[in-house]
């Protein structure tokens, strides 16, 4: 399964906060039943 997530962020600290968020952690960490991975993060300045 492939999941593509597009994020529009205002600055680098917002990018870091988003990458550390529980949602992104759940998508990128292997699950016992299925693995999902973060495919692309678009960082538009």
N, C-alpha and C positions, 0 to 999 in steps of 0.2 A: 504494500500500500504506500502510495506517495502522496504527501500533502504539501501543497505550496502555499506559503503565507507571505503576503506582501504588507510591509509596514512602512508608513510614512512618519518619520520622526523629525523633530525640530532640531535636536542637537545630540551630541555624543553621550551625554549623561542620560538622556531619555532612551537611547539605544541600549546602554548598559542596563538600565532599570528594566527594560522590556525583556532583554535576554535572560535576566535573573528571575523573571516573574514565574509564578507557579504554572501558568498555562504553558509557557515555552518549555519549562522543565519537564512537564508531563508529556509534551509532544516529542522531545528529544531523548528522553530516558526510556530505555527498553521496558516494555510492559510484559508481565508473565504470559498474557494471552496474545499480545500482538506488539509489533514494533512499528513505531511511527518516527519519522525523522523530519527535521526541519530542512527543507530543500533550499530555499532562497530567502534571504533577507535583503530587501532593497533599502539602502540608507540614503535618502535624498536630502542633501543639504540645502 
